[in-house]
C-alpha cells in the first residue's frame, strides 16, 4: 500500500492496523527530525513524536482524507510542539514588521546592508551549534514555519494548513525568522 492509495483514508478511518503501521513507519523519521529541528531536546522530541502518533491513532476514525496524511500528521506535531514548549518558556514578543523592513530594505525590497558572508574557515559543527542556539531563541510558530519549509521542504500550502495561517502570514513569519537568525548569527561573529 502506498501513501497515495485512494483507499488509504478509508483504511485509516477504519483503524486498520496495517494501514496505521505503514503510516507510522513511513513518517516516524520525518516527525522525529522535525521535533528535533523545532529545538526540542532528544528526550522531549521522542515524547512529542510518541504523543503525535498516539493522537494520530486515537483520532484515526476522524481522518477525512481531505488533506494528505503527512499534512495531518505535521498538524498534530505542530500542536504537540506548541504544548511542549508552552511549559518551557513564553513566546517572544513579535518584532514590529514596518520598523524592521524600513531599517533593512530599500523601496525596491533590496537589502540596505546585505548579510555578511559566512567565513569559509569555520567548521561546520561550530556553525551548526551557533545556528541551533539561535533557532532555540526563535518563537515557536516562526521556528515551525522555518523547519517545515527549510528542513522538511514542505510546500507553502501544506505549511499554511499545518500552522493554520494565511500565505501572507507565512511570508511574514519566514521574513521574521530569517532576520532573527541572521542577526543572532552575526552577533556570534558568523559572517557570510
WOKAUR-V413353 format. One record per pair of residues at least 6 apart in sequence whose ideal C-beta (glycine too) atoms are under 7 Angstrom apart, sorted by sequence separation. I is the first residue (numbers start at 1). J is the second residue. If there is no record, write none. Layout:
i:I j:J
i:I j:J
This chain:
i:36 j:42
i:105 j:111
i:106 j:112
i:148 j:154
i:160 j:166
i:1 j:8
i:12 j:19
i:104 j:111
i:105 j:112
i:160 j:167
i:11 j:19
i:12 j:20
i:40 j:48
i:104 j:112
i:135 j:143
i:36 j:45
i:63 j:72
i:118 j:127
i:35 j:45
i:149 j:159
i:160 j:170
i:8 j:19
i:12 j:23
i:148 j:159
i:156 j:167
i:159 j:170
i:32 j:45
i:35 j:48
i:35 j:49
i:145 j:159
i:148 j:162
i:156 j:170
i:32 j:49
i:56 j:73
i:1 j:19
i:31 j:49
i:145 j:163
i:144 j:163
i:56 j:76
i:1 j:22
i:31 j:52
i:52 j:73
i:55 j:76
i:141 j:163
i:3 j:26
i:52 j:76
i:52 j:77
i:145 j:170
i:149 j:174
i:52 j:80
i:145 j:173
i:146 j:174
i:24 j:53
i:51 j:80
i:145 j:174
i:142 j:173
i:146 j:177
i:48 j:80
i:141 j:173
i:145 j:177
i:48 j:81
i:142 j:176
i:143 j:177
i:142 j:177
i:48 j:84
i:20 j:57
i:138 j:177
i:20 j:60
i:44 j:84
i:40 j:81
i:31 j:73
i:35 j:77
i:138 j:180
i:27 j:70
i:34 j:77
i:38 j:81
i:138 j:181
i:40 j:84
i:15 j:60
i:15 j:61
i:23 j:69
i:27 j:73
i:31 j:77
i:35 j:81
i:135 j:181
i:13 j:60
i:92 j:139
i:134 j:181
i:137 j:184
i:12 j:60
i:13 j:61
i:91 j:139
i:91 j:140
i:13 j:63
i:134 j:184
i:12 j:63
i:134 j:185
i:9 j:63
i:131 j:185
i:9 j:64
i:85 j:140
i:130 j:185
i:9 j:65
i:12 j:69
i:82 j:140
i:130 j:188
i:81 j:140
i:130 j:190
i:8 j:69
i:81 j:144
i:127 j:190
i:3 j:69
i:78 j:144
i:115 j:182
i:122 j:190
i:116 j:186
i:118 j:190
i:119 j:191
i:118 j:191
i:74 j:148
i:117 j:191
i:118 j:192
i:97 j:172
i:104 j:179
i:116 j:191
i:117 j:192
i:116 j:192
i:115 j:192
i:100 j:179
i:95 j:176
i:78 j:162
i:78 j:163
i:75 j:161
i:71 j:158
i:75 j:162
i:74 j:162
i:71 j:161
i:71 j:162
i:67 j:161
i:39 j:135
i:39 j:136
i:39 j:143
i:38 j:143
i:38 j:144
i:38 j:147
i:37 j:147
i:34 j:147
i:37 j:151
i:34 j:151
i:33 j:151
i:34 j:152
i:30 j:152
